[in-house]
Amino acid sequence: MTQNPDENIAGEPLGARGDTGETIGATSDAQNPNLEKDPEEWVSGNDPMTESQKSYLDTLAKRAGEELPANLTKAEASEHIDRLRGSGS
């Protein structure tokens, strides 16, 4: 099915639900580093890491042969994930 460029994905005219034309997801801006907020600036950055972060970080750390504390904050976990992913893991 081909989408009419004047309609949203539900087939409604653009603006029918207050659409502003802004999008989220896989756009060219998704790779813009200026749009990324430093984990240290997150409102919830000092909260304990999520179970998803803990599981993913555990996998990455094992692959890298590293041990990390299990009581990291969300921000700290995110920084370690970024670091370990960037190191070719």
C-alpha positions as semicolon CSV with decimal commas, in nm:
position;residue;x (nm);y (nm);z (nm)
1;M;0,000;0,000;0,000
2;T;0,141;0,338;-0,101
3;Q;0,105;0,618;0,151
4;N;-0,022;0,953;0,029
5;P;0,235;1,217;0,134
6;D;-0,053;1,439;0,250
7;E;-0,174;1,170;0,494
8;N;-0,029;1,022;0,809
9;I;0,032;0,649;0,847
10;A;-0,329;0,593;0,958
11;G;-0,449;0,749;0,631
12;E;-0,575;1,062;0,802
13;P;-0,495;1,403;0,655
14;L;-0,184;1,555;0,812
15;G;-0,289;1,772;1,101
16;A;-0,602;1,567;1,165
17;R;-0,471;1,470;1,508
18;G;-0,270;1,781;1,568
19;D;0,028;1,650;1,372
20;T;0,299;1,911;1,353
21;G;0,503;1,737;1,088
22;E;0,774;1,651;1,342
23;T;0,885;1,291;1,358
24;I;1,083;1,066;1,587
25;G;1,279;0,754;1,506
26;A;1,502;0,681;1,211
27;T;1,556;1,022;1,057
28;S;1,873;1,183;0,936
29;D;1,889;1,376;1,265
30;A;1,909;1,050;1,460
31;Q;2,284;1,040;1,402
32;N;2,339;1,405;1,500
33;P;2,558;1,400;1,815
34;N;2,436;1,750;1,904
35;L;2,094;1,601;1,979
36;E;2,232;1,356;2,235
37;K;2,220;1,462;2,598
38;D;2,518;1,379;2,818
39;P;2,413;1,101;3,059
40;E;2,545;1,313;3,347
41;E;2,273;1,568;3,262
42;W;1,985;1,318;3,269
43;V;1,717;1,394;3,528
44;S;1,716;1,025;3,626
45;G;2,090;0,979;3,574
46;N;2,153;0,916;3,943
47;D;1,887;0,643;3,964
48;P;2,013;0,285;3,978
49;M;2,074;0,130;3,636
50;T;1,778;-0,053;3,485
51;E;1,765;-0,431;3,462
52;S;1,803;-0,399;3,084
53;Q;2,116;-0,189;3,124
54;K;2,254;-0,432;3,380
55;S;2,196;-0,732;3,154
56;Y;2,344;-0,566;2,845
57;L;2,640;-0,426;3,039
58;D;2,705;-0,769;3,189
59;T;2,721;-0,918;2,840
60;L;2,950;-0,642;2,708
61;A;3,178;-0,655;3,013
62;K;3,215;-1,033;2,987
63;R;3,308;-1,002;2,619
64;A;3,567;-0,737;2,706
65;G;3,701;-0,934;3,002
66;E;3,609;-0,657;3,245
67;E;3,444;-0,653;3,585
68;L;3,227;-0,359;3,681
69;P;3,043;-0,273;4,002
70;A;2,683;-0,391;4,011
71;N;2,560;-0,070;4,175
72;L;2,611;0,174;3,887
73;T;2,375;0,460;3,815
74;K;2,185;0,486;3,487
75;A;2,429;0,751;3,367
76;E;2,737;0,548;3,464
77;A;2,595;0,234;3,302
78;S;2,519;0,424;2,983
79;E;2,874;0,559;2,969
80;H;3,021;0,212;3,017
81;I;2,790;0,069;2,751
82;D;2,895;0,337;2,505
83;R;3,262;0,280;2,587
84;L;3,241;-0,100;2,556
85;R;3,040;-0,085;2,235
86;G;3,291;0,158;2,088
87;S;3,584;-0,068;2,166
88;G;3,477;-0,322;1,905
89;S;3,277;-0,539;2,142
